[in-house]
């Protein structure tokens, strides 16, 4: 498979603080890549650089072999890069339907009926169809995350960046979300790059895991390699690590 995201020696300074230090990675088309690490490791900063919210201090970003370093978010979005946020930002005065519908309006023109059908399908998948006419302000945090995910998918992205979607979920909800991500990945032929702290979910879903700590990439590989890496254990996982379910 071809490489759809390539980061080359990405460094980002905020004042005198280096949030990222020479981080390089390659993500292949169709892959589910998990980005893990302790709070403050630079994970969300890396996402913000990939989708153009902030510019790197040095280094290059390529999407589908196009150098997008320094491009604004809307230009990267038009290359097929969708994004959800750790704290969802929905339009609270609009309905669930309107929020998701808006996500499909900023891509290539399509007939209204086609977009409406796509929105309905997304709301069905995410269990939101019965709340389609409800104002987003009345939703709980997890429902807002679903709306934001559906809105991102409404644009029919090729690459989806997901930031800590499972935070606060119980065990049953995590299992349901794992099944949801598997379905979305297969049905929409997505490349998923996913920041997560729920290691059991990472073990079940991720093809490859990249570990950041203090702005540096300290490990990369399959789950079995990651959970047995003494550097990763010391920096992030701790002594007690559940046995992985995916090789």
For each residue, the residues with C-beta under 8 A, 3 or more apart:
1: 28 29 30 31
2: 28 29 64
3: 6 26 27 28 29 62 65
4: 27 28 29 63 64 158 159 191
5: 25 26 27 50 61 62 63 159 191 193
6: 3 25 26 27 60 61 62 63
7: 10 23 24 25 26 46 49 50 59 60 61 62
8: 24 59 60 61 62
9: 22 23 24 58 59 60
10: 7 20 22 23 24 46 49 56 58 59 60 61
11: 18 20 21 22 23 56 57 58 59
12: 18 19 20 42 45 49 54 56 57 215
13: 16 17 18 19 57
14: 17 19
15:
16: 13
17: 13 14
18: 11 12 13 21 215
19: 12 13 14 42 45 215
20: 10 11 12 23 42 45 46 49 56 215 216
21: 11 18 214 215 216
22: 9 10 11 59 216
23: 7 9 10 11 20 42 46 59 212 215 216 217
24: 7 8 9 10 59 217
25: 5 6 7 33 210 217 220
26: 3 5 6 7
27: 3 4 5 6 31 33 191 193
28: 1 2 3 4 31 191
29: 1 2 3 4 158 191
30: 1 189 190 191
31: 1 27 28 191 192 207 208
32: 181 185 191 192 194 205 206 207
33: 25 27 191 192 193 194 206 207 208 209 210
34: 194 195 196 202 205 206 208 209 210
35: 43 46 47 193 194 195 196 209 210 212
36: 43 195 196 197 199 202 209 210 211 212 226 236
37: 41 42 43 211 212 213 218 235 236
38: 41 213 235 236
39:
40: 214
41: 37 38 212 213 214 215 236
42: 12 19 20 23 37 45 46 212 214 215 216
43: 35 36 37 46 47 163 195 212
44: 47 48 86 163 195
45: 12 19 20 42 48 49 54 215
46: 7 10 20 23 35 42 43 49 50 212
47: 35 43 44 50 51 53 83 161 163 193 195
48: 44 45 51 53 54
49: 7 10 12 20 45 46 52 53 54 55 56 61
50: 5 7 46 47 61 63 76 81 161 193
51: 47 48 73 76 77 81 83 161
52: 49 55 68 70 71 72 73 75 76
53: 47 48 49 73
54: 12 45 48 49
55: 49 52 69 70
56: 10 11 12 20 49 59 60 61 69
57: 11 12 13
58: 9 10 11
59: 7 8 9 10 11 22 23 24 56 69
60: 6 7 8 9 10 56 67 69
61: 5 6 7 8 10 49 50 56 67 68 69
62: 3 5 6 7 8 65 66 67 68
63: 4 5 6 50 66 68 76 79 81 159
64: 2 4 79
65: 3 62
66: 62 63 79
67: 60 61 62
68: 52 61 62 63 71 75 76 79
69: 55 56 59 60 61
70: 52 55
71: 52 68 75 76
72: 52 75 76
73: 51 52 53 76 77
74: 77 78 106
75: 52 68 71 72 78 79
76: 50 51 52 63 68 71 72 73 79 81
77: 51 73 74 80 81 82 83 106 155
78: 74 75 107
79: 63 64 66 68 75 76 158
80: 77 156 157 158 159
81: 50 51 63 76 77 157 158 159 160 161
82: 77 152 153 155 157 159 160 161
83: 47 51 77 152 160 161 163
84: 88 145 148 149 152 160 161 162 163 165
85: 88 89 148 163
86: 44 163 164 167 195
87:
88: 84 85 141 144 145 147 148
89: 85 148
90: 94 99 136 139 144 147 148 151
91: 94 98 99 102 136
92: 135 136 137
93: 135 136 137
94: 90 91 98 99 102 135 136
95: 98 99 132 133 134 135 136
96: 99 100 123 128 131 132 133 134 136 139 147
97: 100 101 119 123 132 133
98: 91 94 95 101 102
99: 90 91 94 95 96 102 103 136 147 150 151
100: 96 97 103 104 119 122 123 128 147 150 151 154
101: 97 98 104 105 115 116 119 154
102: 91 94 98 99 105 106 151 154
103: 99 100 106 150 151 152 153 154 155
104: 100 101 107 110 115 118 119 154 155 156
105: 101 102 115
106: 74 77 102 103 155
107: 78 104 110 155 156
108:
109:
110: 104 107 114 115
111: 114 115
112: 115 116
113: 116 117
114: 110 111 117 118
115: 101 104 105 110 111 112 118 119 154
116: 101 112 113 119 120
117: 113 114 120 121
118: 104 114 115 121 122 154 156
119: 97 100 101 104 115 116 122 123 150 154
120: 116 117 123 124 129
121: 117 118 124 125
122: 100 118 119 125 126 150 153 154
123: 96 97 100 119 120 126 128 129 132 150
124: 120 121 127 129
125: 121 122 150 180 183 184
126: 122 123 146 149 150 180
127: 124 146
128: 96 100 123 131 132 143 146 147 150
129: 120 123 124 132
130:
131: 96 128 134 139 143
132: 95 96 97 123 128 129
133: 95 96 97
134: 95 96 131 138 139
135: 92 93 94 95 138
136: 90 91 92 93 94 95 96 99 139 144 147
137: 92 93
138: 134 135
139: 90 96 131 134 136 143 144 147
140: 143 144
141: 88 144 145 168
142: 145 146 168 169 173
143: 128 131 139 140 146 147
144: 88 90 136 139 140 141 147 148
145: 84 88 141 142 148 149 165
146: 126 127 128 142 143 149 150
147: 88 90 96 99 100 128 136 139 143 144 150 151
148: 84 85 88 89 90 144 145 151 152
149: 84 126 145 146 152 153 162 165
150: 99 100 103 119 122 123 125 126 128 146 147 153 154
151: 90 99 100 102 103 147 148 154 155
152: 82 83 84 103 148 149 155 157 160
153: 82 103 122 149 150 156 157 160 184 188
154: 100 101 102 103 104 115 118 119 122 150 151
155: 77 82 103 104 106 107 151 152
156: 80 104 107 118 153 188
157: 80 81 82 152 153 160 190
158: 4 29 79 80 81 189 190 191
159: 4 5 63 80 81 82 190 191 192 193
160: 81 82 83 84 152 153 157 184 190 191 192 193
161: 47 50 51 81 82 83 84 193 194
162: 84 149 165 192 193 194 195
163: 43 44 47 83 84 85 86 195
164: 86 167 195 196 197
165: 84 145 149 162 177 194 196
166: 169 173 174 177 196 197 198 201
167: 86 164 197 198
168: 141 142
169: 142 166 173 174 177 198
170: 173 174
171: 174 175
172: 175 176
173: 142 166 169 170 176 177
174: 166 169 170 171 177 178 198 200 201
175: 171 172 178 179
176: 172 173 179 180
177: 165 166 169 173 174 180 181 201
178: 174 175 181 182 201 204 205
179: 175 176 182 183
180: 125 126 176 177 183 184
181: 32 177 178 184 185 192 194 205
182: 178 179 185 186 205
183: 125 179 180 186 187
184: 125 153 160 180 181 187 188 190 192
185: 32 181 182 188 190 192
186: 182 183 189
187: 183 184
188: 153 156 184 185
189: 30 158 186
190: 30 157 158 159 160 184 185
191: 4 5 27 28 29 30 31 32 33 158 159 160
192: 31 32 33 159 160 162 181 184 185
193: 5 27 33 35 47 50 159 160 161 162
194: 32 33 34 35 161 162 165 181 205 206
195: 34 35 36 43 44 47 86 162 163 164
196: 34 35 36 164 165 166 201 202
197: 36 164 166 167
198: 166 167 169 174 201 202
199: 36 202 203 227 237 241 242
200: 174 203 204 242 245
201: 166 174 177 178 196 198 204 205
202: 34 36 196 198 199 205 206 209 223
203: 199 200 206 223 227 242 244 245 246
204: 178 200 201 245 246
205: 32 34 178 181 182 194 201 202 246
206: 32 33 34 194 202 203 209 223 246
207: 31 32 33 222
208: 31 33 34 220 221 222
209: 33 34 35 36 202 206 219 220 221 222 223 226
210: 25 33 34 35 36 217 219 220
211: 36 37 217 218 219 220 226 229 232 235 236
212: 23 35 36 37 41 42 43 46 215 216 217 218
213: 37 38 41 216 218 235 236
214: 21 40 41 42
215: 12 18 19 20 21 23 41 42 45 212
216: 20 21 22 23 42 212 213
217: 23 24 25 210 211 212 220
218: 37 211 212 213 231 232 235
219: 209 210 211 225 226 229 231 232
220: 25 208 209 210 211 217
221: 208 209 225 226 229
222: 207 208 209 225 226 246 247
223: 202 203 206 209 226 227 244 245 246 247
224: 227 228 244 247
225: 219 221 222 228 229
226: 36 209 211 219 221 222 223 229 232
227: 199 203 223 224 232 233 237 241 242 244
228: 224 225 233
229: 211 219 221 225 226 232 233
230: 233 234
231: 218 219 234 235
232: 211 218 219 226 227 229 235 236 237
233: 227 228 229 230 236 237 238 239 241
234: 230 231
235: 37 38 211 213 218 231 232
236: 36 37 38 41 211 213 232 233
237: 199 227 232 233 241
238: 233 241
239: 233
240:
241: 199 227 233 237 238
242: 199 200 203 227
243:
244: 203 223 224 227 247
245: 200 203 204 223
246: 203 204 205 206 222 223
247: 222 223 224 244
